[in-house]
């Protein structure tokens, strides 16, 4: 019997993510349904308490400044800056292609490409 070995690739995990900063902490808490909290340490630090999916320990429910809050298909996750930069790359979406009508007739050979601001260029 011949062993049937095939090649597979790991499916990518697409997420929405935002890095927590001093300026956006309240907005991130609202976005993820979290609550603003303060640690009970000698030097108290603010964080967002998030209802994350399958946390292994309490720290995985706390989003401090510099951490990333991720929205996945299954729920919320928190990554520290180092883990996020190792595991995720920014997805760059291609610019939309738009057909142009010239003299009332669609011409699929012409595209409108966005240029900075509200201008467009016909090519």
N, CA, C and O atoms as a printed pandas DataFrame, in Angstrom:
     atom_number atom_name residue_name chain_id  residue_number  x_coord  y_coord  z_coord
0              1         N          UNK        A               1    0.845   -1.174    0.000
1              2        CA          UNK        A               1    0.000    0.000    0.000
2              3         C          UNK        A               1    0.893    1.242    0.000
3              4         O          UNK        A               1    1.850    1.319    0.771
4              5         N          UNK        A               2    0.580    2.216   -0.868
5              6        CA          UNK        A               2    1.361    3.448   -0.971
6              7         C          UNK        A               2    0.748    4.517   -0.068
7              8         O          UNK        A               2   -0.460    4.752   -0.076
8              9         N          UNK        A               3    1.607    5.142    0.697
9             10        CA          UNK        A               3    1.162    6.205    1.604
10            11         C          UNK        A               3    0.858    7.454    0.795
11            12         O          UNK        A               3    1.735    7.952    0.090
12            13         N          UNK        A               4   -0.365    7.977    0.878
13            14        CA          UNK        A               4   -0.786    9.156    0.108
14            15         C          UNK        A               4   -0.527   10.421    0.926
15            16         O          UNK        A               4   -1.344   10.824    1.754
16            17         N          UNK        A               5    0.619   11.029    0.676
17            18        CA          UNK        A               5    0.983   12.254    1.385
18            19         C          UNK        A               5    0.666   13.433    0.480
19            20         O          UNK        A               5    1.075   13.467   -0.681
20            21         N          UNK        A               6   -0.066   14.397    1.021
21            22        CA          UNK        A               6   -0.446   15.583    0.258
22            23         C          UNK        A               6    0.017   16.823    0.998
23            24         O          UNK        A               6    0.273   16.783    2.201
24            25         N          UNK        A               7    0.122   17.936    0.262
25            26        CA          UNK        A               7    0.530   19.203    0.859
26            27         C          UNK        A               7   -0.694   20.013    1.256
27            28         O          UNK        A               7   -1.689   20.051    0.532
28            29         N          UNK        A               8   -0.610   20.657    2.409
29            30        CA          UNK        A               8   -1.682   21.502    2.907
30            31         C          UNK        A               8   -1.084   22.813    3.381
31            32         O          UNK        A               8    0.096   22.882    3.725
32            33         N          UNK        A               9   -1.902   23.846    3.398
33            34        CA          UNK        A               9   -1.441   25.098    3.991
34            35         C          UNK        A               9   -2.398   25.466    5.110
35            36         O          UNK        A               9   -3.587   25.153    5.064
36            37         N          UNK        A              10   -1.872   26.116    6.083
37            38        CA          UNK        A              10   -2.674   26.542    7.222
38            39         C          UNK        A              10   -3.565   27.705    6.788
39            40         O          UNK        A              10   -3.082   28.676    6.205
40            41         N          UNK        A              11   -4.844   27.610    7.069
41            42        CA          UNK        A              11   -5.757   28.684    6.703
42            43         C          UNK        A              11   -5.435   29.927    7.538
43            44         O          UNK        A              11   -5.201   29.826    8.742
44            45         N          UNK        A              12   -5.426   31.088    6.898
45            46        CA          UNK        A              12   -5.137   32.308    7.663
46            47         C          UNK        A              12   -6.316   32.682    8.556
47            48         O          UNK        A              12   -7.473   32.400    8.244
48            49         N          UNK        A              13   -5.996   33.311    9.649
49            50        CA          UNK        A              13   -7.000   33.817   10.579
50            51         C          UNK        A              13   -7.073   35.322   10.381
51            52         O          UNK        A              13   -6.116   36.038   10.677
52            53         N          UNK        A              14   -8.195   35.799    9.885
53            54        CA          UNK        A              14   -8.368   37.230    9.694
54            55         C          UNK        A              14   -9.053   37.808   10.926
55            56         O          UNK        A              14  -10.050   37.261   11.399
56            57         N          UNK        A              15   -8.529   38.897   11.438
57            58        CA          UNK        A              15   -9.080   39.536   12.625
58            59         C          UNK        A              15   -9.162   41.037   12.403
59            60         O          UNK        A              15   -8.487   41.583   11.530
60            61         N          UNK        A              16   -9.990   41.697   13.193
61            62        CA          UNK        A              16   -9.966   43.145   13.304
62            63         C          UNK        A              16   -9.201   43.416   14.586
63            64         O          UNK        A              16   -9.413   42.730   15.586
64            65         N          UNK        A              17   -8.312   44.406   14.576
65            66        CA          UNK        A              17   -7.488   44.642   15.754
66            67         C          UNK        A              17   -7.196   46.119   15.923
67            68         O          UNK        A              17   -7.142   46.876   14.953
68            69         N          UNK        A              18   -7.009   46.515   17.175
69            70        CA          UNK        A              18   -6.615   47.894   17.487
70            71         C          UNK        A              18   -5.659   47.842   18.673
71            72         O          UNK        A              18   -5.851   47.074   19.616
72            73         N          UNK        A              19   -4.625   48.679   18.602
73            74        CA          UNK        A              19   -3.675   48.756   19.702
74            75         C          UNK        A              19   -4.181   49.766   20.719
75            76         O          UNK        A              19   -4.608   50.861   20.353
76            77         N          UNK        A              20   -4.134   49.402   21.990
77            78        CA          UNK        A              20   -4.609   50.270   23.068
78            79         C          UNK        A              20   -3.585   51.366   23.324
79            80         O          UNK        A              20   -2.396   51.094   23.491
80            81         N          UNK        A              21   -4.059   52.608   23.354
81            82        CA          UNK        A              21   -3.209   53.757   23.685
82            83         C          UNK        A              21   -3.885   54.563   24.789
83            84         O          UNK        A              21   -5.041   54.318   25.131
84            85         N          UNK        A              22   -3.169   55.504   25.330
85            86        CA          UNK        A              22   -3.731   56.389   26.358
86            87         C          UNK        A              22   -4.950   57.125   25.793
87            88         O          UNK        A              22   -5.946   57.314   26.492
88            89         N          UNK        A              23   -4.867   57.539   24.528
89            90        CA          UNK        A              23   -5.916   58.346   23.920
90            91         C          UNK        A              23   -7.157   57.560   23.494
91            92         O          UNK        A              23   -8.244   58.134   23.426
92            93         N          UNK        A              24   -7.022   56.252   23.201
93            94        CA          UNK        A              24   -8.179   55.510   22.688
94            95         C          UNK        A              24   -8.733   54.476   23.666
95            96         O          UNK        A              24   -9.639   53.723   23.306
96            97         N          UNK        A              25   -8.218   54.422   24.878
97            98        CA          UNK        A              25   -8.592   53.365   25.820
98            99         C          UNK        A              25  -10.108   53.285   26.039
99           100         O          UNK        A              25  -10.668   52.188   26.029
100          101         N          UNK        A              26  -10.774   54.413   26.233
101          102        CA          UNK        A              26  -12.225   54.401   26.463
102          103         C          UNK        A              26  -12.971   53.907   25.221
103          104         O          UNK        A              26  -13.934   53.150   25.342
104          105         N          UNK        A              27  -12.541   54.322   24.042
105          106        CA          UNK        A              27  -13.179   53.882   22.800
106          107         C          UNK        A              27  -12.998   52.384   22.573
107          108         O          UNK        A              27  -13.928   51.702   22.142
108          109         N          UNK        A              28  -11.794   51.866   22.865
109          110        CA          UNK        A              28  -11.538   50.431   22.697
110          111         C          UNK        A              28  -12.415   49.640   23.663
111          112         O          UNK        A              28  -12.974   48.607   23.296
112          113         N          UNK        A              29  -12.533   50.128   24.897
113          114        CA          UNK        A              29  -13.378   49.444   25.888
114          115         C          UNK        A              29  -14.823   49.374   25.395
115          116         O          UNK        A              29  -15.484   48.345   25.536
116          117         N          UNK        A              30  -15.303   50.462   24.825
117          118        CA          UNK        A              30  -16.673   50.472   24.300
118          119         C          UNK        A              30  -16.803   49.514   23.118
119          120         O          UNK        A              30  -17.789   48.784   23.017
120          121         N          UNK        A              31  -15.807   49.512   22.219
121          122        CA          UNK        A              31  -15.830   48.653   21.028
122          123         C          UNK        A              31  -15.915   47.172   21.398
123          124         O          UNK        A              31  -16.671   46.418   20.785
124          125         N          UNK        A              32  -15.142   46.761   22.397
125          126        CA          UNK        A              32  -15.075   45.334   22.731
126          127         C          UNK        A              32  -15.996   44.949   23.886
127          128         O          UNK        A              32  -15.994   43.800   24.326
128          129         N          UNK        A              33  -16.777   45.899   24.374
129          130        CA          UNK        A              33  -17.678   45.592   25.481
130          131         C          UNK        A              33  -16.954   45.409   26.795
131          132         O          UNK        A              33  -17.477   44.771   27.708
132          133         N          UNK        A              34  -15.746   45.964   26.905
133          134        CA          UNK        A              34  -14.953   45.843   28.131
134          135         C          UNK        A              34  -15.240   46.970   29.101
135          136         O          UNK        A              34  -16.021   47.877   28.812
136          137         N          UNK        A              35  -14.597   46.900   30.256
137          138        CA          UNK        A              35  -14.750   47.948   31.266
138          139         C          UNK        A              35  -13.376   48.460   31.675
139          140         O          UNK        A              35  -12.421   47.690   31.781
140          141         N          UNK        A              36  -13.287   49.764   31.903
141          142        CA          UNK        A              36  -12.028   50.362   32.351
142          143         C          UNK        A              36  -11.799   50.006   33.814
143          144         O          UNK        A              36  -12.706   50.122   34.638
144          145         N          UNK        A              37  -10.588   49.575   34.129
145          146        CA          UNK        A              37  -10.219   49.158   35.485
146          147         C          UNK        A              37   -8.864   49.772   35.831
147          148         O          UNK        A              37   -8.178   50.309   34.961
148          149         N          UNK        A              38   -8.485   49.690   37.101
149          150        CA          UNK        A              38   -7.168   50.131   37.549
150          151         C          UNK        A              38   -6.589   49.050   38.448
151          152         O          UNK        A              38   -7.283   48.519   39.316
152          153         N          UNK        A              39   -5.308   48.723   38.238
153          154        CA          UNK        A              39   -4.670   47.696   39.069
154          155         C          UNK        A              39   -4.521   48.200   40.491
155          156         O          UNK        A              39   -4.528   49.406   40.736
156          157         N          UNK        A              40   -4.388   47.275   41.422
157          158        CA          UNK        A              40   -4.201   47.625   42.834
158          159         C          UNK        A              40   -2.739   47.429   43.204
159          160         O          UNK        A              40   -2.420   46.683   44.131
160          161         N          UNK        A              41   -1.857   48.096   42.481
161          162        CA          UNK        A              41   -0.419   48.008   42.719
162          163         C          UNK        A              41    0.052   49.320   43.339
163          164         O          UNK        A              41   -0.709   50.282   43.448
164          165         N          UNK        A              42    1.317   49.338   43.742
165          166        CA          UNK        A              42    1.905   50.562   44.275
166          167         C          UNK        A              42    1.803   51.693   43.252
167          168         O          UNK        A              42    1.473   52.829   43.594
168          169         N          UNK        A              43    2.093   51.359   41.986
169          170        CA          UNK        A              43    1.902   52.314   40.888
170          171         C          UNK        A              43    0.732   51.798   40.051
171          172         O          UNK        A              43    0.946   51.021   39.121
172          173         N          UNK        A              44   -0.505   52.214   40.361
173          174        CA          UNK        A              44   -1.679   51.712   39.636
174          175         C          UNK        A              44   -1.594   51.983   38.136
175          176         O          UNK        A              44   -1.137   53.041   37.705
176          177         N          UNK        A              45   -2.049   50.994   37.344
177          178        CA          UNK        A              45   -2.087   51.130   35.888
178          179         C          UNK        A              45   -3.511   50.874   35.412
179          180         O          UNK        A              45   -4.203   49.995   35.926
180          181         N          UNK        A              46   -3.941   51.664   34.413
181          182        CA          UNK        A              46   -5.260   51.464   33.828
182          183         C          UNK        A              46   -5.195   50.324   32.824
183          184         O          UNK        A              46   -4.176   50.111   32.166
184          185         N          UNK        A              47   -6.299   49.596   32.717
185          186        CA          UNK        A              47   -6.424   48.529   31.722
186          187         C          UNK        A              47   -7.897   48.346   31.387
187          188         O          UNK        A              47   -8.777   48.888   32.055
188          189         N          UNK        A              48   -8.144   47.567   30.333
189          190        CA          UNK        A              48   -9.508   47.229   29.945
190          191         C          UNK        A              48   -9.737   45.770   30.297
191          192         O          UNK        A              48   -8.974   44.898   29.881
192          193         N          UNK        A              49  -10.782   45.505   31.058
193          194        CA          UNK        A              49  -11.159   44.129   31.373
194          195         C          UNK        A              49  -12.075   43.648   30.246
195          196         O          UNK        A              49  -13.150   44.207   30.031
196          197         N          UNK        A              50  -11.637   42.595   29.523
197          198        CA          UNK        A              50  -12.334   42.115   28.329
198          199         C          UNK        A              50  -12.777   40.668   28.539
199          200         O          UNK        A              50  -12.016   39.847   29.052
200          201         N          UNK        A              51  -13.997   40.367   28.145
201          202        CA          UNK        A              51  -14.494   38.986   28.188
202          203         C          UNK        A              51  -13.918   38.254   26.975
203          204         O          UNK        A              51  -14.537   38.230   25.912
204          205         N          UNK        A              52  -12.737   37.661   27.135
205          206        CA          UNK        A              52  -12.045   36.991   26.035
206          207         C          UNK        A              52  -12.453   35.526   25.937
207          208         O          UNK        A              52  -13.001   34.951   26.877
208          209         N          UNK        A              53  -12.173   34.937   24.775
209          210        CA          UNK        A              53  -12.483   33.516   24.582
210          211         C          UNK        A              53  -11.327   32.665   25.105
211          212         O          UNK        A              53  -10.161   32.950   24.832
212          213         N          UNK        A              54  -11.653   31.653   25.835
213          214        CA          UNK        A              54  -10.702   30.658   26.359
214          215         C          UNK        A              54   -9.411   31.246   26.942
215          216         O          UNK        A              54   -8.322   30.864   26.512
216          217         N          UNK        A              55   -9.506   32.163   27.907
217          218        CA          UNK        A              55   -8.258   32.663   28.508
218          219         C          UNK        A              55   -7.621   31.577   29.379
219          220         O          UNK        A              55   -8.318   30.849   30.086
220          221         N          UNK        A              56   -6.292   31.477   29.319
221          222        CA          UNK        A              56   -5.577   30.501   30.146
222          223         C          UNK        A              56   -5.279   31.047   31.536
223          224         O          UNK        A              56   -5.085   30.284   32.482
224          225         N          UNK        A              57   -5.244   32.371   31.653
225          226        CA          UNK        A              57   -5.042   33.009   32.950
226          227         C          UNK        A              57   -5.611   34.420   32.897
227          228         O          UNK        A              57   -5.948   34.925   31.826
228          229         N          UNK        A              58   -5.715   35.054   34.065
229          230        CA          UNK        A              58   -6.379   36.354   34.180
230          231         C          UNK        A              58   -5.759   37.429   33.288
231          232         O          UNK        A              58   -6.481   38.260   32.736
232          233         N          UNK        A              59   -4.439   37.426   33.140
233          234        CA          UNK        A              59   -3.761   38.452   32.334
234          235         C          UNK        A              59   -4.292   38.482   30.900
235          236         O          UNK        A              59   -4.265   39.534   30.261
236          237         N          UNK        A              60   -4.772   37.355   30.386
237          238        CA          UNK        A              60   -5.297   37.304   29.022
238          239         C          UNK        A              60   -6.673   37.959   28.896
239          240         O          UNK        A              60   -7.273   37.934   27.822
240          241         N          UNK        A              61   -7.175   38.542   29.983
241          242        CA          UNK        A              61   -8.430   39.299   29.943
242          243         C          UNK        A              61   -8.172   40.783   30.198
243          244         O          UNK        A              61   -9.115   41.575   30.224
244          245         N          UNK        A              62   -6.930   41.164   30.382
245          246        CA          UNK        A              62   -6.568   42.553   30.680
246          247         C          UNK        A              62   -5.814   43.150   29.499
247          248         O          UNK        A              62   -4.799   42.600   29.072
248          249         N          UNK        A              63   -6.299   44.271   28.967
249          250        CA          UNK        A              63   -5.631   44.969   27.870
250          251         C          UNK        A              63   -5.030   46.261   28.403
251          252         O          UNK        A              63   -5.747   47.217   28.700
252          253         N          UNK        A              64   -3.711   46.278   28.521
253          254        CA          UNK        A              64   -2.988   47.461   28.978
254          255         C          UNK        A              64   -2.580   48.302   27.773
255          256         O          UNK        A              64   -2.685   47.852   26.633
256          257         N          UNK        A              65   -2.114   49.523   28.027
257          258        CA          UNK        A              65   -1.600   50.345   26.938
258          259         C          UNK        A              65   -0.487   49.589   26.226
259          260         O          UNK        A              65    0.398   49.026   26.870
260          261         N          UNK        A              66   -0.532   49.576   24.897
261          262        CA          UNK        A              66    0.451   48.853   24.095
262          263         C          UNK        A              66   -0.030   47.486   23.664
263          264         O          UNK        A              66    0.474   46.941   22.682
264          265         N          UNK        A              67   -1.007   46.909   24.382
265          266        CA          UNK        A              67   -1.573   45.614   23.994
266          267         C          UNK        A              67   -2.500   45.793   22.803
267          268         O          UNK        A              67   -2.921   46.903   22.480
268          269         N          UNK        A              68   -2.808   44.667   22.154
269          270        CA          UNK        A              68   -3.716   44.655   21.014
270          271         C          UNK        A              68   -4.984   43.904   21.404
271          272         O          UNK        A              68   -4.911   42.821   21.985
272          273         N          UNK        A              69   -6.152   44.475   21.087
273          274        CA          UNK        A              69   -7.437   43.809   21.285
274          275         C          UNK        A              69   -7.891   43.334   19.914
275          276         O          UNK        A              69   -7.969   44.125   18.973
276          277         N          UNK        A              70   -8.193   42.038   19.796
277          278        CA          UNK        A              70   -8.567   41.429   18.523
278          279         C          UNK        A              70   -9.995   40.931   18.570
279          280         O          UNK        A              70  -10.439   40.359   19.566
280          281         N          UNK        A              71  -10.709   41.156   17.476
281          282        CA          UNK        A              71  -12.045   40.602   17.309
282          283         C          UNK        A              71  -11.935   39.493   16.282
283          284         O          UNK        A              71  -11.581   39.740   15.129
284          285         N          UNK        A              72  -12.237   38.263   16.699
285          286        CA          UNK        A              72  -12.194   37.117   15.793
286          287         C          UNK        A              72  -13.621   36.652   15.527
287          288         O          UNK        A              72  -14.571   37.190   16.096
288          289         N          UNK        A              73  -13.769   35.664   14.673
289          290        CA          UNK        A              73  -15.092   35.088   14.423
290          291         C          UNK        A              73  -15.673   34.456   15.682
291          292         O          UNK        A              73  -16.890   34.334   15.814
292          293         N          UNK        A              74  -14.805   34.056   16.604
293          294        CA          UNK        A              74  -15.257   33.345   17.798
294          295         C          UNK        A              74  -15.372   34.236   19.030
295          296         O          UNK        A              74  -16.007   33.845   20.010
296          297         N          UNK        A              75  -14.774   35.417   19.001
297          298        CA          UNK        A              75  -14.838   36.311   20.159
298          299         C          UNK        A              75  -13.601   37.180   20.262
299          300         O          UNK        A              75  -12.883   37.364   19.280
300          301         N          UNK        A              76  -13.351   37.710   21.435
301          302        CA          UNK        A              76  -12.270   38.664   21.692
302          303         C          UNK        A              76  -11.015   37.975   22.212
303          304         O          UNK        A              76  -11.096   37.000   22.960
304          305         N          UNK        A              77   -9.854   38.488   21.811
305          306        CA          UNK        A              77   -8.548   38.015   22.305
306          307         C          UNK        A              77   -7.682   39.229   22.589
307          308         O          UNK        A              77   -7.908   40.302   22.030
308          309         N          UNK        A              78   -6.702   39.066   23.446
309          310        CA          UNK        A              78   -5.738   40.121   23.752
310          311         C          UNK        A              78   -4.339   39.576   23.515
311          312         O          UNK        A              78   -4.001   38.476   23.953
312          313         N          UNK        A              79   -3.532   40.366   22.814
313          314        CA          UNK        A              79   -2.130   40.026   22.572
314          315         C          UNK        A              79   -1.266   41.176   23.055
315          316         O          UNK        A              79   -1.622   42.343   22.896
316          317         N          UNK        A              80   -0.114   40.833   23.653
317          318        CA          UNK        A              80    0.824   41.913   23.952
318          319         C          UNK        A              80    1.512   42.318   22.648
319          320         O          UNK        A              80    1.419   41.616   21.640
320          321         N          UNK        A              81    2.193   43.443   22.682
321          322        CA          UNK        A              81    2.789   44.006   21.466
322          323         C          UNK        A              81    3.730   43.024   20.771
323          324         O          UNK        A              81    3.686   42.881   19.549
324          325         N          UNK        A              82    4.578   42.350   21.541
325          326        CA          UNK        A              82    5.567   41.426   20.972
326          327         C          UNK        A              82    4.881   40.233   20.285
327          328         O          UNK        A              82    5.230   39.882   19.159
328          329         N          UNK        A              83    3.914   39.619   20.960
329          330        CA          UNK        A              83    3.221   38.460   20.382
330          331         C          UNK        A              83    2.425   38.847   19.147
331          332         O          UNK        A              83    2.371   38.093   18.175
332          333         N          UNK        A              84    1.807   40.025   19.186
333          334        CA          UNK        A              84    1.027   40.464   18.025
334          335         C          UNK        A              84    1.926   40.688   16.815
335          336         O          UNK        A              84    1.599   40.260   15.709
336          337         N          UNK        A              85    3.058   41.358   17.020
337          338        CA          UNK        A              85    3.949   41.641   15.883
338          339         C          UNK        A              85    4.555   40.362   15.302
339          340         O          UNK        A              85    4.845   40.315   14.107
340          341         N          UNK        A              86    4.753   39.329   16.116
341          342        CA          UNK        A              86    5.262   38.049   15.619
342          343         C          UNK        A              86    4.208   37.265   14.838
343          344         O          UNK        A              86    4.529   36.581   13.866
344          345         N          UNK        A              87    2.951   37.368   15.266
345          346        CA          UNK        A              87    1.922   36.501   14.719
346          347         C          UNK        A              87    1.027   37.091   13.649
347          348         O          UNK        A              87    0.308   36.351   12.978
348          349         N          UNK        A              88    1.050   38.415   13.469
349          350        CA          UNK        A              88    0.100   39.025   12.542
350          351         C          UNK        A              88    0.781   40.006   11.605
351          352         O          UNK        A              88    1.695   40.732   11.995
352          353         N          UNK        A              89    0.317   40.015   10.359
353          354        CA          UNK        A              89    0.745   40.982    9.353
354          355         C          UNK        A              89   -0.476   41.765    8.922
355          356         O          UNK        A              89   -1.572   41.211    8.836
356          357         N          UNK        A              90   -0.299   43.042    8.653
357          358        CA          UNK        A              90   -1.380   43.887    8.181
358          359         C          UNK        A              90   -1.857   43.411    6.818
359          360         O          UNK        A              90   -1.044   43.169    5.926
360          361         N          UNK        A              91   -3.163   43.275    6.650
361          362        CA          UNK        A              91   -3.742   42.894    5.372
362          363         C          UNK        A              91   -3.952   44.169    4.575
363          364         O          UNK        A              91   -4.667   45.071    5.013
364          365         N          UNK        A              92   -3.330   44.246    3.406
365          366        CA          UNK        A              92   -3.481   45.404    2.535
366          367         C          UNK        A              92   -4.487   45.037    1.460
367          368         O          UNK        A              92   -4.241   44.167    0.624
368          369         N          UNK        A              93   -5.632   45.722    1.498
369          370        CA          UNK        A              93   -6.706   45.439    0.541
370          371         C          UNK        A              93   -6.378   46.121   -0.782
371          372         O          UNK        A              93   -5.910   47.260   -0.779
372          373         N          UNK        A              94   -6.608   45.461   -1.906
373          374        CA          UNK        A              94   -6.381   46.097   -3.202
374          375         C          UNK        A              94   -7.397   47.213   -3.416
375          376         O          UNK        A              94   -8.522   47.141   -2.922
376          377         N          UNK        A              95   -6.995   48.245   -4.154
377          378        CA          UNK        A              95   -7.906   49.342   -4.475
378          379         C          UNK        A              95   -9.032   48.806   -5.347
379          380         O          UNK        A              95   -8.798   47.958   -6.208
380          381         N          UNK        A              96  -10.243   49.288   -5.135
381          382        CA          UNK        A              96  -11.355   48.801   -5.959
382          383         C          UNK        A              96  -11.195   49.232   -7.409
383          384         O          UNK        A              96  -10.697   50.321   -7.693
384          385         N          UNK        A              97  -11.619   48.375   -8.314
385          386        CA          UNK        A              97  -11.562   48.681   -9.748
386          387         C          UNK        A              97  -12.959   49.109  -10.168
387          388         O          UNK        A              97  -13.939   48.417   -9.891
388          389         N          UNK        A              98  -13.045   50.232  -10.827
389          390        CA          UNK        A              98  -14.333   50.789  -11.220
390          391         C          UNK        A              98  -14.351   50.973  -12.729
391          392         O          UNK        A              98  -13.430   51.561  -13.298
392          393         N          UNK        A              99  -15.395   50.473  -13.379
393          394        CA          UNK        A              99  -15.547   50.677  -14.821
394          395         C          UNK        A              99  -16.093   52.073  -15.074
395          396         O          UNK        A              99  -16.885   52.594  -14.289
396          397         N          UNK        A             100  -15.669   52.662  -16.159
397          398        CA          UNK        A             100  -16.066   54.014  -16.526
398          399         C          UNK        A             100  -16.943   53.947  -17.768
399          400         O          UNK        A             100  -16.682   53.165  -18.682
400          401         N          UNK        A             101  -17.981   54.769  -17.792
401          402        CA          UNK        A             101  -18.800   54.877  -18.998
402          403         C          UNK        A             101  -18.337   56.092  -19.781
403          404         O          UNK        A             101  -18.276   57.199  -19.246
404          405         N          UNK        A             102  -18.011   55.882  -21.053
405          406        CA          UNK        A             102  -17.600   56.978  -21.924
406          407         C          UNK        A             102  -18.635   57.075  -23.030
407          408         O          UNK        A             102  -18.902   56.099  -23.731
408          409         N          UNK        A             103  -19.213   58.251  -23.181
409          410        CA          UNK        A             103  -20.253   58.489  -24.201
410          411         C          UNK        A             103  -21.416   57.515  -24.014
411          412         O          UNK        A             103  -22.018   57.066  -24.989
412          413         N          UNK        A             104  -21.728   57.191  -22.750
413          414        CA          UNK        A             104  -22.873   56.337  -22.470
414          415         C          UNK        A             104  -22.626   54.858  -22.660
415          416         O          UNK        A             104  -23.529   54.059  -22.412
416          417         N          UNK        A             105  -21.429   54.454  -23.092
417          418        CA          UNK        A             105  -21.131   53.042  -23.331
418          419         C          UNK        A             105  -20.106   52.564  -22.300
419          420         O          UNK        A             105  -19.075   53.213  -22.122
420          421         N          UNK        A             106  -20.367   51.441  -21.615
421          422        CA          UNK        A             106  -19.366   50.912  -20.686
422          423         C          UNK        A             106  -18.104   50.509  -21.431
423          424         O          UNK        A             106  -18.180   49.892  -22.494
424          425         N          UNK        A             107  -16.956   50.848  -20.888
425          426        CA          UNK        A             107  -15.686   50.482  -21.504
426          427         C          UNK        A             107  -14.838   49.770  -20.449
427          428         O          UNK        A             107  -14.231   50.424  -19.602
428          429         N          UNK        A             108  -14.791   48.428  -20.492
429          430        CA          UNK        A             108  -14.048   47.682  -19.466
430          431         C          UNK        A             108  -12.536   47.875  -19.566
431          432         O          UNK        A             108  -11.807   47.420  -18.685
432          433         N          UNK        A             109  -12.047   48.533  -20.610
433          434        CA          UNK        A             109  -10.611   48.764  -20.749
434          435         C          UNK        A             109  -10.140   50.009  -20.018
435          436         O          UNK        A             109   -8.939   50.271  -19.958
436          437         N          UNK        A             110  -11.058   50.774  -19.467
437          438        CA          UNK        A             110  -10.709   51.984  -18.724
438          439         C          UNK        A             110  -11.043   51.793  -17.253
439          440         O          UNK        A             110  -12.076   51.216  -16.913
440          441         N          UNK        A             111  -10.182   52.270  -16.400
441          442        CA          UNK        A             111  -10.385   52.184  -14.957
442          443         C          UNK        A             111  -10.232   53.556  -14.342
443          444         O          UNK        A             111   -9.490   54.392  -14.857
444          445         N          UNK        A             112  -10.930   53.795  -13.243
445          446        CA          UNK        A             112  -10.729   55.010  -12.463
446          447         C          UNK        A             112   -9.921   54.600  -11.245
447          448         O          UNK        A             112  -10.351   53.748  -10.466
448          449         N          UNK        A             113   -8.765   55.197  -11.081
449          450        CA          UNK        A             113   -7.919   54.889   -9.945
450          451         C          UNK        A             113   -7.947   56.054   -8.974
451          452         O          UNK        A             113   -7.800   57.203   -9.389
452          453         N          UNK        A             114   -8.132   55.780   -7.678
453          454        CA          UNK        A             114   -8.157   56.879   -6.715
454          455         C          UNK        A             114   -6.780   57.508   -6.560
455          456         O          UNK        A             114   -5.763   56.815   -6.567
456          457         N          UNK        A             115   -6.761   58.807   -6.424
457          458        CA          UNK        A             115   -5.545   59.571   -6.164
458          459         C          UNK        A             115   -5.792   60.294   -4.852
459          460         O          UNK        A             115   -6.946   60.560   -4.516
460          461         N          UNK        A             116   -4.761   60.618   -4.107
461          462        CA          UNK        A             116   -4.940   61.289   -2.824
462          463         C          UNK        A             116   -5.907   62.441   -2.972
463          464         O          UNK        A             116   -5.863   63.187   -3.951
464          465         N          UNK        A             117   -6.782   62.580   -1.990
465          466        CA          UNK        A             117   -7.818   63.598   -2.046
466          467         C          UNK        A             117   -9.024   63.018   -2.742
467          468         O          UNK        A             117   -9.247   61.808   -2.687
468          469         N          UNK        A             118   -9.799   63.846   -3.389
469          470        CA          UNK        A             118  -11.019   63.365   -4.019
470          471         C          UNK        A             118  -10.908   63.293   -5.532
471          472         O          UNK        A             118  -11.909   63.046   -6.205
472          473         N          UNK        A             119   -9.723   63.500   -6.086
473          474        CA          UNK        A             119   -9.546   63.449   -7.535
474          475         C          UNK        A             119   -9.519   62.012   -8.019
475          476         O          UNK        A             119   -9.398   61.083   -7.220
476          477         N          UNK        A             120   -9.633   61.829   -9.322
477          478        CA          UNK        A             120   -9.495   60.509   -9.912
478          479         C          UNK        A             120   -8.768   60.659  -11.227
479          480         O          UNK        A             120   -8.732   61.746  -11.803
480          481         N          UNK        A             121   -8.188   59.572  -11.704
481          482        CA          UNK        A             121   -7.431   59.619  -12.949
482          483         C          UNK        A             121   -7.972   58.531  -13.874
483          484         O          UNK        A             121   -8.163   57.392  -13.448
484          485         N          UNK        A             122   -8.217   58.875  -15.129
485          486        CA          UNK        A             122   -8.682   57.941  -16.131
486          487         C          UNK        A             122   -7.479   57.355  -16.847
487          488         O          UNK        A             122   -6.636   58.090  -17.362
488          489         N          UNK        A             123   -7.398   56.009  -16.878
489          490        CA          UNK        A             123   -6.281   55.396  -17.602
490          491         C          UNK        A             123   -6.806   54.392  -18.609
491          492         O          UNK        A             123   -6.023   53.765  -19.322
